[in-house]
């Protein structure tokens, strides 16, 4: 499960794993965020070619206006952990 929250005044994306394999858990939270600081509200999806990506957004102040900036990241789930890789450039 991926989720977004504030950690030490930094907006971040985290991940937790169900050790029971169900929504009932129990759940283990990874200690290290999976994205750079100030990225969040991630969503995993597959492209039409089957590549797994994560969409997320960062924040930026542009001339006094608070904007969300969309980003895409490559994702690997081949092991037993979700690993967010380099930015995806279509």
mmCIF file as gemmi writes it, N, C-alpha and C atoms, coordinates in Angstrom:
data_model
loop_
_atom_site.group_PDB
_atom_site.id
_atom_site.type_symbol
_atom_site.label_atom_id
_atom_site.label_alt_id
_atom_site.label_comp_id
_atom_site.label_asym_id
_atom_site.label_entity_id
_atom_site.label_seq_id
_atom_site.pdbx_PDB_ins_code
_atom_site.Cartn_x
_atom_site.Cartn_y
_atom_site.Cartn_z
_atom_site.occupancy
_atom_site.B_iso_or_equiv
_atom_site.pdbx_formal_charge
_atom_site.auth_seq_id
_atom_site.auth_asym_id
_atom_site.pdbx_PDB_model_num
ATOM 1 N N . UNK Axp A 1 ? 0.851 -1.156 0 1 0 ? 1 A 1
ATOM 2 C CA . UNK Axp A 1 ? 0 0 0 1 0 ? 1 A 1
ATOM 3 C C . UNK Axp A 1 ? 0.902 1.225 0 1 0 ? 1 A 1
ATOM 4 N N . UNK Axp A 2 ? 0.626 2.167 -0.902 1 0 ? 2 A 1
ATOM 5 C CA . UNK Axp A 2 ? 1.357 3.422 -0.884 1 0 ? 2 A 1
ATOM 6 C C . UNK Axp A 2 ? 0.46 4.483 -0.267 1 0 ? 2 A 1
ATOM 7 N N . UNK Axp A 3 ? 1.07 5.459 0.378 1 0 ? 3 A 1
ATOM 8 C CA . UNK Axp A 3 ? 0.318 6.512 1.049 1 0 ? 3 A 1
ATOM 9 C C . UNK Axp A 3 ? 1.165 7.771 1.105 1 0 ? 3 A 1
ATOM 10 N N . UNK Axp A 4 ? 0.533 8.909 1.348 1 0 ? 4 A 1
ATOM 11 C CA . UNK Axp A 4 ? 1.215 10.19 1.435 1 0 ? 4 A 1
ATOM 12 C C . UNK Axp A 4 ? 0.906 10.845 2.767 1 0 ? 4 A 1
ATOM 13 N N . UNK Axp A 5 ? 1.93 11.468 3.362 1 0 ? 5 A 1
ATOM 14 C CA . UNK Axp A 5 ? 1.754 12.172 4.626 1 0 ? 5 A 1
ATOM 15 C C . UNK Axp A 5 ? 2.891 13.165 4.808 1 0 ? 5 A 1
ATOM 16 N N . UNK Axp A 6 ? 2.835 13.892 5.902 1 0 ? 6 A 1
ATOM 17 C CA . UNK Axp A 6 ? 3.906 14.813 6.286 1 0 ? 6 A 1
ATOM 18 C C . UNK Axp A 6 ? 4.802 14.11 7.275 1 0 ? 6 A 1
ATOM 19 N N . UNK Axp A 7 ? 6.113 14.099 7.022 1 0 ? 7 A 1
ATOM 20 C CA . UNK Axp A 7 ? 7.095 13.525 7.927 1 0 ? 7 A 1
ATOM 21 C C . UNK Axp A 7 ? 8.143 14.593 8.197 1 0 ? 7 A 1
ATOM 22 N N . UNK Axp A 8 ? 8.243 15.039 9.442 1 0 ? 8 A 1
ATOM 23 C CA . UNK Axp A 8 ? 9.214 16.082 9.805 1 0 ? 8 A 1
ATOM 24 C C . UNK Axp A 8 ? 9.09 17.294 8.898 1 0 ? 8 A 1
ATOM 25 N N . UNK Axp A 9 ? 7.874 17.778 8.686 1 0 ? 9 A 1
ATOM 26 C CA . UNK Axp A 9 ? 7.589 18.952 7.856 1 0 ? 9 A 1
ATOM 27 C C . UNK Axp A 9 ? 7.915 18.763 6.381 1 0 ? 9 A 1
ATOM 28 N N . UNK Axp A 10 ? 8.018 17.522 5.931 1 0 ? 10 A 1
ATOM 29 C CA . UNK Axp A 10 ? 8.262 17.218 4.521 1 0 ? 10 A 1
ATOM 30 C C . UNK Axp A 10 ? 7.128 16.33 4.018 1 0 ? 10 A 1
ATOM 31 N N . UNK Axp A 11 ? 6.505 16.743 2.931 1 0 ? 11 A 1
ATOM 32 C CA . UNK Axp A 11 ? 5.458 15.973 2.277 1 0 ? 11 A 1
ATOM 33 C C . UNK Axp A 11 ? 6.131 14.797 1.588 1 0 ? 11 A 1
ATOM 34 N N . UNK Axp A 12 ? 5.673 13.568 1.83 1 0 ? 12 A 1
ATOM 35 C CA . UNK Axp A 12 ? 6.402 12.42 1.294 1 0 ? 12 A 1
ATOM 36 C C . UNK Axp A 12 ? 5.48 11.246 0.991 1 0 ? 12 A 1
ATOM 37 N N . UNK Axp A 13 ? 5.985 10.333 0.179 1 0 ? 13 A 1
ATOM 38 C CA . UNK Axp A 13 ? 5.273 9.119 -0.231 1 0 ? 13 A 1
ATOM 39 C C . UNK Axp A 13 ? 5.917 7.932 0.462 1 0 ? 13 A 1
ATOM 40 N N . UNK Axp A 14 ? 5.102 7.15 1.164 1 0 ? 14 A 1
ATOM 41 C CA . UNK Axp A 14 ? 5.607 5.968 1.851 1 0 ? 14 A 1
ATOM 42 C C . UNK Axp A 14 ? 4.984 4.704 1.314 1 0 ? 14 A 1
ATOM 43 N N . UNK Axp A 15 ? 5.461 3.565 1.827 1 0 ? 15 A 1
ATOM 44 C CA . UNK Axp A 15 ? 4.923 2.269 1.429 1 0 ? 15 A 1
ATOM 45 C C . UNK Axp A 15 ? 4.866 1.366 2.658 1 0 ? 15 A 1
ATOM 46 N N . UNK Axp A 16 ? 3.829 0.548 2.716 1 0 ? 16 A 1
ATOM 47 C CA . UNK Axp A 16 ? 3.677 -0.45 3.776 1 0 ? 16 A 1
ATOM 48 C C . UNK Axp A 16 ? 3.295 -1.766 3.12 1 0 ? 16 A 1
ATOM 49 N N . UNK Axp A 17 ? 3.683 -2.865 3.754 1 0 ? 17 A 1
ATOM 50 C CA . UNK Axp A 17 ? 3.423 -4.202 3.216 1 0 ? 17 A 1
ATOM 51 C C . UNK Axp A 17 ? 2.603 -5.001 4.203 1 0 ? 17 A 1
ATOM 52 N N . UNK Axp A 18 ? 1.621 -5.73 3.696 1 0 ? 18 A 1
ATOM 53 C CA . UNK Axp A 18 ? 0.831 -6.636 4.527 1 0 ? 18 A 1
ATOM 54 C C . UNK Axp A 18 ? 1.586 -7.946 4.667 1 0 ? 18 A 1
ATOM 55 N N . UNK Axp A 19 ? 2.034 -8.247 5.872 1 0 ? 19 A 1
ATOM 56 C CA . UNK Axp A 19 ? 2.768 -9.498 6.08 1 0 ? 19 A 1
ATOM 57 C C . UNK Axp A 19 ? 1.837 -10.7 6.057 1 0 ? 19 A 1
ATOM 58 N N . UNK Axp A 20 ? 0.527 -10.452 6.226 1 0 ? 20 A 1
ATOM 59 C CA . UNK Axp A 20 ? -0.45 -11.529 6.146 1 0 ? 20 A 1
ATOM 60 C C . UNK Axp A 20 ? -0.996 -11.728 4.746 1 0 ? 20 A 1
ATOM 61 N N . UNK Axp A 21 ? -0.645 -10.822 3.832 1 0 ? 21 A 1
ATOM 62 C CA . UNK Axp A 21 ? -1.11 -10.948 2.456 1 0 ? 21 A 1
ATOM 63 C C . UNK Axp A 21 ? -2.556 -10.53 2.244 1 0 ? 21 A 1
ATOM 64 N N . UNK Axp A 22 ? -3.167 -9.897 3.247 1 0 ? 22 A 1
ATOM 65 C CA . UNK Axp A 22 ? -4.551 -9.448 3.133 1 0 ? 22 A 1
ATOM 66 C C . UNK Axp A 22 ? -4.654 -7.998 3.586 1 0 ? 22 A 1
ATOM 67 N N . UNK Axp A 23 ? -5.804 -7.381 3.319 1 0 ? 23 A 1
ATOM 68 C CA . UNK Axp A 23 ? -6.029 -6.015 3.784 1 0 ? 23 A 1
ATOM 69 C C . UNK Axp A 23 ? -6.08 -5.924 5.309 1 0 ? 23 A 1
ATOM 70 N N . UNK Axp A 24 ? -6.361 -7.049 5.96 1 0 ? 24 A 1
ATOM 71 C CA . UNK Axp A 24 ? -6.403 -7.07 7.425 1 0 ? 24 A 1
ATOM 72 C C . UNK Axp A 24 ? -5.013 -7.006 8.045 1 0 ? 24 A 1
ATOM 73 N N . UNK Axp A 25 ? -3.954 -7.179 7.223 1 0 ? 25 A 1
ATOM 74 C CA . UNK Axp A 25 ? -2.579 -7.103 7.729 1 0 ? 25 A 1
ATOM 75 C C . UNK Axp A 25 ? -2.152 -8.358 8.447 1 0 ? 25 A 1
ATOM 76 N N . UNK Axp A 26 ? -1.242 -8.215 9.385 1 0 ? 26 A 1
ATOM 77 C CA . UNK Axp A 26 ? -0.659 -6.984 9.908 1 0 ? 26 A 1
ATOM 78 C C . UNK Axp A 26 ? 0.225 -6.282 8.884 1 0 ? 26 A 1
ATOM 79 N N . UNK Axp A 27 ? 0.415 -4.967 9.089 1 0 ? 27 A 1
ATOM 80 C CA . UNK Axp A 27 ? 1.141 -4.12 8.155 1 0 ? 27 A 1
ATOM 81 C C . UNK Axp A 27 ? 2.5 -3.729 8.719 1 0 ? 27 A 1
ATOM 82 N N . UNK Axp A 28 ? 3.51 -3.685 7.84 1 0 ? 28 A 1
ATOM 83 C CA . UNK Axp A 28 ? 4.851 -3.236 8.205 1 0 ? 28 A 1
ATOM 84 C C . UNK Axp A 28 ? 5.167 -2.016 7.35 1 0 ? 28 A 1
ATOM 85 N N . UNK Axp A 29 ? 5.454 -0.9 8.015 1 0 ? 29 A 1
ATOM 86 C CA . UNK Axp A 29 ? 5.76 0.36 7.34 1 0 ? 29 A 1
ATOM 87 C C . UNK Axp A 29 ? 7.259 0.465 7.077 1 0 ? 29 A 1
ATOM 88 N N . UNK Axp A 30 ? 7.637 0.764 5.811 1 0 ? 30 A 1
ATOM 89 C CA . UNK Axp A 30 ? 9.038 1.036 5.5 1 0 ? 30 A 1
ATOM 90 C C . UNK Axp A 30 ? 9.44 2.354 6.172 1 0 ? 30 A 1
ATOM 91 N N . UNK Axp A 31 ? 10.641 2.413 6.696 1 0 ? 31 A 1
ATOM 92 C CA . UNK Axp A 31 ? 11.106 3.614 7.396 1 0 ? 31 A 1
ATOM 93 C C . UNK Axp A 31 ? 11.519 4.73 6.443 1 0 ? 31 A 1
ATOM 94 N N . UNK Axp A 32 ? 11.968 4.386 5.248 1 0 ? 32 A 1
ATOM 95 C CA . UNK Axp A 32 ? 12.473 5.373 4.289 1 0 ? 32 A 1
ATOM 96 C C . UNK Axp A 32 ? 11.408 5.651 3.226 1 0 ? 32 A 1
ATOM 97 N N . UNK Axp A 33 ? 11.1 6.935 2.941 1 0 ? 33 A 1
ATOM 98 C CA . UNK Axp A 33 ? 10.146 7.261 1.877 1 0 ? 33 A 1
ATOM 99 C C . UNK Axp A 33 ? 10.612 6.71 0.526 1 0 ? 33 A 1
ATOM 100 N N . UNK Axp A 34 ? 9.659 6.482 -0.367 1 0 ? 34 A 1
ATOM 101 C CA . UNK Axp A 34 ? 9.984 5.899 -1.67 1 0 ? 34 A 1
ATOM 102 C C . UNK Axp A 34 ? 10.176 6.949 -2.758 1 0 ? 34 A 1
ATOM 103 N N . UNK Axp A 35 ? 9.907 8.218 -2.454 1 0 ? 35 A 1
ATOM 104 C CA . UNK Axp A 35 ? 10.1 9.291 -3.427 1 0 ? 35 A 1
ATOM 105 C C . UNK Axp A 35 ? 11.018 10.355 -2.836 1 0 ? 35 A 1
ATOM 106 N N . UNK Axp A 36 ? 11.485 11.271 -3.665 1 0 ? 36 A 1
ATOM 107 C CA . UNK Axp A 36 ? 12.229 12.41 -3.131 1 0 ? 36 A 1
ATOM 108 C C . UNK Axp A 36 ? 11.333 13.249 -2.215 1 0 ? 36 A 1
ATOM 109 N N . UNK Axp A 37 ? 11.895 14.129 -1.387 1 0 ? 37 A 1
ATOM 110 C CA . UNK Axp A 37 ? 11.073 14.991 -0.529 1 0 ? 37 A 1
ATOM 111 C C . UNK Axp A 37 ? 10.108 15.847 -1.341 1 0 ? 37 A 1
ATOM 112 N N . UNK Axp A 38 ? 8.944 16.08 -0.742 1 0 ? 38 A 1
ATOM 113 C CA . UNK Axp A 38 ? 7.892 16.921 -1.311 1 0 ? 38 A 1
ATOM 114 C C . UNK Axp A 38 ? 7.225 16.337 -2.553 1 0 ? 38 A 1
ATOM 115 N N . UNK Axp A 39 ? 7.2 15.011 -2.645 1 0 ? 39 A 1
ATOM 116 C CA . UNK Axp A 39 ? 6.427 14.305 -3.67 1 0 ? 39 A 1
ATOM 117 C C . UNK Axp A 39 ? 5.369 13.475 -2.971 1 0 ? 39 A 1
ATOM 118 N N . UNK Axp A 40 ? 4.168 13.394 -3.554 1 0 ? 40 A 1
ATOM 119 C CA . UNK Axp A 40 ? 3.134 12.599 -2.92 1 0 ? 40 A 1
ATOM 120 C C . UNK Axp A 40 ? 1.957 12.316 -3.821 1 0 ? 40 A 1
ATOM 121 N N . UNK Axp A 41 ? 0.924 11.727 -3.203 1 0 ? 41 A 1
ATOM 122 C CA . UNK Axp A 41 ? -0.298 11.297 -3.867 1 0 ? 41 A 1
ATOM 123 C C . UNK Axp A 41 ? 0 10.416 -5.073 1 0 ? 41 A 1
ATOM 124 N N . UNK Axp A 42 ? 0.807 9.394 -4.839 1 0 ? 42 A 1
ATOM 125 C CA . UNK Axp A 42 ? 1.202 8.483 -5.897 1 0 ? 42 A 1
ATOM 126 C C . UNK Axp A 42 ? 0.108 7.526 -6.324 1 0 ? 42 A 1
ATOM 127 N N . UNK Axp A 43 ? 0.193 7.095 -7.556 1 0 ? 43 A 1
ATOM 128 C CA . UNK Axp A 43 ? -0.702 6.076 -8.097 1 0 ? 43 A 1
ATOM 129 C C . UNK Axp A 43 ? 0.112 5.195 -9.032 1 0 ? 43 A 1
ATOM 130 N N . UNK Axp A 44 ? -0.025 3.893 -8.869 1 0 ? 44 A 1
ATOM 131 C CA . UNK Axp A 44 ? 0.665 2.939 -9.736 1 0 ? 44 A 1
ATOM 132 C C . UNK Axp A 44 ? -0.234 2.575 -10.906 1 0 ? 44 A 1
ATOM 133 N N . UNK Axp A 45 ? 0.371 2.434 -12.083 1 0 ? 45 A 1
ATOM 134 C CA . UNK Axp A 45 ? -0.392 2.034 -13.265 1 0 ? 45 A 1
ATOM 135 C C . UNK Axp A 45 ? 0.553 1.406 -14.286 1 0 ? 45 A 1
ATOM 136 N N . UNK Axp A 46 ? -0.013 0.683 -15.229 1 0 ? 46 A 1
ATOM 137 C CA . UNK Axp A 46 ? 0.759 0.111 -16.333 1 0 ? 46 A 1
ATOM 138 C C . UNK Axp A 46 ? 0.445 0.879 -17.611 1 0 ? 46 A 1
ATOM 139 N N . UNK Axp A 47 ? 1.504 1.135 -18.394 1 0 ? 47 A 1
ATOM 140 C CA . UNK Axp A 47 ? 1.323 1.78 -19.684 1 0 ? 47 A 1
ATOM 141 C C . UNK Axp A 47 ? 0.666 0.785 -20.643 1 0 ? 47 A 1
ATOM 142 N N . UNK Axp A 48 ? 0.303 1.25 -21.808 1 0 ? 48 A 1
ATOM 143 C CA . UNK Axp A 48 ? -0.275 0.35 -22.814 1 0 ? 48 A 1
ATOM 144 C C . UNK Axp A 48 ? 0.728 -0.714 -23.243 1 0 ? 48 A 1
ATOM 145 N N . UNK Axp A 49 ? 2.036 -0.47 -23.02 1 0 ? 49 A 1
ATOM 146 C CA . UNK Axp A 49 ? 3.081 -1.454 -23.319 1 0 ? 49 A 1
ATOM 147 C C . UNK Axp A 49 ? 3.402 -2.347 -22.132 1 0 ? 49 A 1
ATOM 148 N N . UNK Axp A 50 ? 2.682 -2.179 -21.017 1 0 ? 50 A 1
ATOM 149 C CA . UNK Axp A 50 ? 2.866 -3.039 -19.853 1 0 ? 50 A 1
ATOM 150 C C . UNK Axp A 50 ? 3.906 -2.58 -18.848 1 0 ? 50 A 1
ATOM 151 N N . UNK Axp A 51 ? 4.52 -1.408 -19.057 1 0 ? 51 A 1
ATOM 152 C CA . UNK Axp A 51 ? 5.527 -0.907 -18.123 1 0 ? 51 A 1
ATOM 153 C C . UNK Axp A 51 ? 4.846 -0.329 -16.88 1 0 ? 51 A 1
ATOM 154 N N . UNK Axp A 52 ? 5.337 -0.719 -15.68 1 0 ? 52 A 1
ATOM 155 C CA . UNK Axp A 52 ? 4.782 -0.221 -14.428 1 0 ? 52 A 1
ATOM 156 C C . UNK Axp A 52 ? 5.39 1.134 -14.092 1 0 ? 52 A 1
ATOM 157 N N . UNK Axp A 53 ? 4.524 2.126 -13.877 1 0 ? 53 A 1
ATOM 158 C CA . UNK Axp A 53 ? 4.942 3.478 -13.532 1 0 ? 53 A 1
ATOM 159 C C . UNK Axp A 53 ? 4.184 3.961 -12.309 1 0 ? 53 A 1
ATOM 160 N N . UNK Axp A 54 ? 4.734 5.009 -11.683 1 0 ? 54 A 1
ATOM 161 C CA . UNK Axp A 54 ? 4.028 5.681 -10.603 1 0 ? 54 A 1
ATOM 162 C C . UNK Axp A 54 ? 3.894 7.153 -10.971 1 0 ? 54 A 1
ATOM 163 N N . UNK Axp A 55 ? 2.673 7.66 -10.896 1 0 ? 55 A 1
ATOM 164 C CA . UNK Axp A 55 ? 2.43 9.087 -11.061 1 0 ? 55 A 1
ATOM 165 C C . UNK Axp A 55 ? 2.392 9.694 -9.666 1 0 ? 55 A 1
ATOM 166 N N . UNK Axp A 56 ? 3.031 10.842 -9.494 1 0 ? 56 A 1
ATOM 167 C CA . UNK Axp A 56 ? 3.021 11.569 -8.229 1 0 ? 56 A 1
ATOM 168 C C . UNK Axp A 56 ? 3.13 13.051 -8.56 1 0 ? 56 A 1
ATOM 169 N N . UNK Axp A 57 ? 2.962 13.893 -7.546 1 0 ? 57 A 1
ATOM 170 C CA . UNK Axp A 57 ? 3.154 15.318 -7.792 1 0 ? 57 A 1
ATOM 171 C C . UNK Axp A 57 ? 4.046 15.926 -6.724 1 0 ? 57 A 1
ATOM 172 N N . UNK Axp A 58 ? 4.742 16.984 -7.109 1 0 ? 58 A 1
ATOM 173 C CA . UNK Axp A 58 ? 5.516 17.782 -6.173 1 0 ? 58 A 1
ATOM 174 C C . UNK Axp A 58 ? 4.812 19.133 -6.061 1 0 ? 58 A 1
ATOM 175 N N . UNK Axp A 59 ? 5.364 20.006 -5.24 1 0 ? 59 A 1
ATOM 176 C CA . UNK Axp A 59 ? 4.793 21.34 -5.037 1 0 ? 59 A 1
ATOM 177 C C . UNK Axp A 59 ? 5.808 22.394 -5.424 1 0 ? 59 A 1
ATOM 178 N N . UNK Axp A 60 ? 5.305 23.504 -5.944 1 0 ? 60 A 1
ATOM 179 C CA . UNK Axp A 60 ? 6.195 24.6 -6.31 1 0 ? 60 A 1
ATOM 180 C C . UNK Axp A 60 ? 5.434 25.918 -6.198 1 0 ? 60 A 1
ATOM 181 N N . UNK Axp A 61 ? 6.095 26.913 -5.654 1 0 ? 61 A 1
ATOM 182 C CA . UNK Axp A 61 ? 5.533 28.258 -5.587 1 0 ? 61 A 1
ATOM 183 C C . UNK Axp A 61 ? 5.958 28.998 -6.85 1 0 ? 61 A 1
ATOM 184 N N . UNK Axp A 62 ? 4.99 29.326 -7.694 1 0 ? 62 A 1
ATOM 185 C CA . UNK Axp A 62 ? 5.258 30.031 -8.946 1 0 ? 62 A 1
ATOM 186 C C . UNK Axp A 62 ? 4.582 31.389 -8.862 1 0 ? 62 A 1
ATOM 187 N N . UNK Axp A 63 ? 5.401 32.423 -8.671 1 0 ? 63 A 1
ATOM 188 C CA . UNK Axp A 63 ? 4.892 33.8 -8.557 1 0 ? 63 A 1
ATOM 189 C C . UNK Axp A 63 ? 3.803 33.927 -7.498 1 0 ? 63 A 1
ATOM 190 N N . UNK Axp A 64 ? 4.034 33.297 -6.336 1 0 ? 64 A 1
ATOM 191 C CA . UNK Axp A 64 ? 3.089 33.38 -5.229 1 0 ? 64 A 1
ATOM 192 C C . UNK Axp A 64 ? 1.9 32.448 -5.339 1 0 ? 64 A 1
ATOM 193 N N . UNK Axp A 65 ? 1.859 31.644 -6.391 1 0 ? 65 A 1
ATOM 194 C CA . UNK Axp A 65 ? 0.758 30.69 -6.564 1 0 ? 65 A 1
ATOM 195 C C . UNK Axp A 65 ? 1.287 29.277 -6.322 1 0 ? 65 A 1
ATOM 196 N N . UNK Axp A 66 ? 0.631 28.555 -5.427 1 0 ? 66 A 1
ATOM 197 C CA . UNK Axp A 66 ? 1.033 27.207 -5.05 1 0 ? 66 A 1
ATOM 198 C C . UNK Axp A 66 ? 0.562 26.228 -6.127 1 0 ? 66 A 1
ATOM 199 N N . UNK Axp A 67 ? 1.514 25.563 -6.806 1 0 ? 67 A 1
ATOM 200 C CA . UNK Axp A 67 ? 1.176 24.66 -7.915 1 0 ? 67 A 1
ATOM 201 C C . UNK Axp A 67 ? 1.636 23.24 -7.635 1 0 ? 67 A 1
ATOM 202 N N . UNK Axp A 68 ? 0.895 22.288 -8.128 1 0 ? 68 A 1
ATOM 203 C CA . UNK Axp A 68 ? 1.293 20.878 -8.107 1 0 ? 68 A 1
ATOM 204 C C . UNK Axp A 68 ? 1.89 20.546 -9.467 1 0 ? 68 A 1
ATOM 205 N N . UNK Axp A 69 ? 3.059 19.907 -9.441 1 0 ? 69 A 1
ATOM 206 C CA . UNK Axp A 69 ? 3.771 19.568 -10.665 1 0 ? 69 A 1
ATOM 207 C C . UNK Axp A 69 ? 3.741 18.048 -10.834 1 0 ? 69 A 1
ATOM 208 N N . UNK Axp A 70 ? 3.154 17.519 -11.911 1 0 ? 70 A 1
ATOM 209 C CA . UNK Axp A 70 ? 3.086 16.059 -12.093 1 0 ? 70 A 1
ATOM 210 C C . UNK Axp A 70 ? 4.44 15.462 -12.49 1 0 ? 70 A 1
ATOM 211 N N . UNK Axp A 71 ? 4.679 14.221 -12.038 1 0 ? 71 A 1
ATOM 212 C CA . UNK Axp A 71 ? 5.901 13.489 -12.353 1 0 ? 71 A 1
ATOM 213 C C . UNK Axp A 71 ? 5.56 12.017 -12.574 1 0 ? 71 A 1
ATOM 214 N N . UNK Axp A 72 ? 6.34 11.346 -13.406 1 0 ? 72 A 1
ATOM 215 C CA . UNK Axp A 72 ? 6.237 9.904 -13.604 1 0 ? 72 A 1
ATOM 216 C C . UNK Axp A 72 ? 7.565 9.257 -13.226 1 0 ? 72 A 1
ATOM 217 N N . UNK Axp A 73 ? 7.491 8.108 -12.536 1 0 ? 73 A 1
ATOM 218 C CA . UNK Axp A 73 ? 8.677 7.355 -12.142 1 0 ? 73 A 1
ATOM 219 C C . UNK Axp A 73 ? 8.552 5.916 -12.599 1 0 ? 73 A 1
ATOM 220 N N . UNK Axp A 74 ? 9.678 5.322 -12.992 1 0 ? 74 A 1
ATOM 221 C CA . UNK Axp A 74 ? 9.705 3.889 -13.266 1 0 ? 74 A 1
ATOM 222 C C . UNK Axp A 74 ? 9.637 3.151 -11.932 1 0 ? 74 A 1
ATOM 223 N N . UNK Axp A 75 ? 8.977 1.984 -11.921 1 0 ? 75 A 1
ATOM 224 C CA . UNK Axp A 75 ? 8.779 1.209 -10.695 1 0 ? 75 A 1
ATOM 225 C C . UNK Axp A 75 ? 9.158 -0.244 -10.951 1 0 ? 75 A 1
ATOM 226 N N . UNK Axp A 76 ? 9.796 -0.847 -9.954 1 0 ? 76 A 1
ATOM 227 C CA . UNK Axp A 76 ? 10.17 -2.264 -10.027 1 0 ? 76 A 1
ATOM 228 C C . UNK Axp A 76 ? 9.537 -2.996 -8.849 1 0 ? 76 A 1
ATOM 229 N N . UNK Axp A 77 ? 8.808 -4.05 -9.136 1 0 ? 77 A 1
ATOM 230 C CA . UNK Axp A 77 ? 8.219 -4.889 -8.089 1 0 ? 77 A 1
ATOM 231 C C . UNK Axp A 77 ? 8.654 -6.343 -8.271 1 0 ? 77 A 1
ATOM 232 N N . UNK Axp A 78 ? 9.786 -6.543 -8.948 1 0 ? 78 A 1
ATOM 233 C CA . UNK Axp A 78 ? 10.258 -7.895 -9.23 1 0 ? 78 A 1
ATOM 234 C C . UNK Axp A 78 ? 10.676 -8.628 -7.952 1 0 ? 78 A 1
ATOM 235 N N . UNK Axp A 79 ? 11.212 -7.911 -6.958 1 0 ? 79 A 1
ATOM 236 C CA . UNK Axp A 79 ? 11.601 -8.524 -5.689 1 0 ? 79 A 1
ATOM 237 C C . UNK Axp A 79 ? 10.444 -8.489 -4.72 1 0 ? 79 A 1
ATOM 238 N N . UNK Axp A 80 ? 10.742 -8.481 -3.462 1 0 ? 80 A 1
ATOM 239 C CA . UNK Axp A 80 ? 9.67 -8.444 -2.471 1 0 ? 80 A 1
ATOM 240 C C . UNK Axp A 80 ? 9.431 -7.03 -1.942 1 0 ? 80 A 1
ATOM 241 N N . UNK Axp A 81 ? 9.95 -6.012 -2.634 1 0 ? 81 A 1
ATOM 242 C CA . UNK Axp A 81 ? 9.773 -4.606 -2.255 1 0 ? 81 A 1
ATOM 243 C C . UNK Axp A 81 ? 9.418 -3.779 -3.483 1 0 ? 81 A 1
ATOM 244 N N . UNK Axp A 82 ? 8.669 -2.717 -3.268 1 0 ? 82 A 1
ATOM 245 C CA . UNK Axp A 82 ? 8.379 -1.759 -4.317 1 0 ? 82 A 1
ATOM 246 C C . UNK Axp A 82 ? 9.558 -0.785 -4.382 1 0 ? 82 A 1
ATOM 247 N N . UNK Axp A 83 ? 10.182 -0.68 -5.541 1 0 ? 83 A 1
ATOM 248 C CA . UNK Axp A 83 ? 11.344 0.192 -5.711 1 0 ? 83 A 1
ATOM 249 C C . UNK Axp A 83 ? 11.013 1.241 -6.773 1 0 ? 83 A 1
ATOM 250 N N . UNK Axp A 84 ? 11.033 2.501 -6.357 1 0 ? 84 A 1
ATOM 251 C CA . UNK Axp A 84 ? 10.799 3.588 -7.289 1 0 ? 84 A 1
ATOM 252 C C . UNK Axp A 84 ? 12.136 3.956 -7.913 1 0 ? 84 A 1
ATOM 253 N N . UNK Axp A 85 ? 12.183 3.931 -9.238 1 0 ? 85 A 1
ATOM 254 C CA . UNK Axp A 85 ? 13.435 4.179 -9.96 1 0 ? 85 A 1
ATOM 255 C C . UNK Axp A 85 ? 13.522 5.586 -10.502 1 0 ? 85 A 1
ATOM 256 N N . UNK Axp A 86 ? 14.171 5.693 -11.642 1 0 ? 86 A 1
ATOM 257 C CA . UNK Axp A 86 ? 14.432 6.999 -12.236 1 0 ? 86 A 1
ATOM 258 C C . UNK Axp A 86 ? 13.159 7.602 -12.811 1 0 ? 86 A 1
ATOM 259 N N . UNK Axp A 87 ? 13.161 8.913 -12.993 1 0 ? 87 A 1
ATOM 260 C CA . UNK Axp A 87 ? 12.01 9.561 -13.642 1 0 ? 87 A 1
ATOM 261 C C . UNK Axp A 87 ? 11.78 8.992 -15.027 1 0 ? 87 A 1
ATOM 262 N N . UNK Axp A 88 ? 10.526 8.843 -15.392 1 0 ? 88 A 1
ATOM 263 C CA . UNK Axp A 88 ? 10.149 8.315 -16.693 1 0 ? 88 A 1
ATOM 264 C C . UNK Axp A 88 ? 9.951 9.486 -17.643 1 0 ? 88 A 1
ATOM 265 N N . UNK Axp A 89 ? 10.576 9.399 -18.786 1 0 ? 89 A 1
ATOM 266 C CA . UNK Axp A 89 ? 10.418 10.423 -19.832 1 0 ? 89 A 1
ATOM 267 C C . UNK Axp A 89 ? 9.792 9.771 -21.044 1 0 ? 89 A 1
ATOM 268 N N . UNK Axp A 90 ? 8.479 10.009 -21.271 1 0 ? 90 A 1
ATOM 269 C CA . UNK Axp A 90 ? 7.812 9.373 -22.428 1 0 ? 90 A 1
ATOM 270 C C . UNK Axp A 90 ? 8.357 9.847 -23.754 1 0 ? 90 A 1
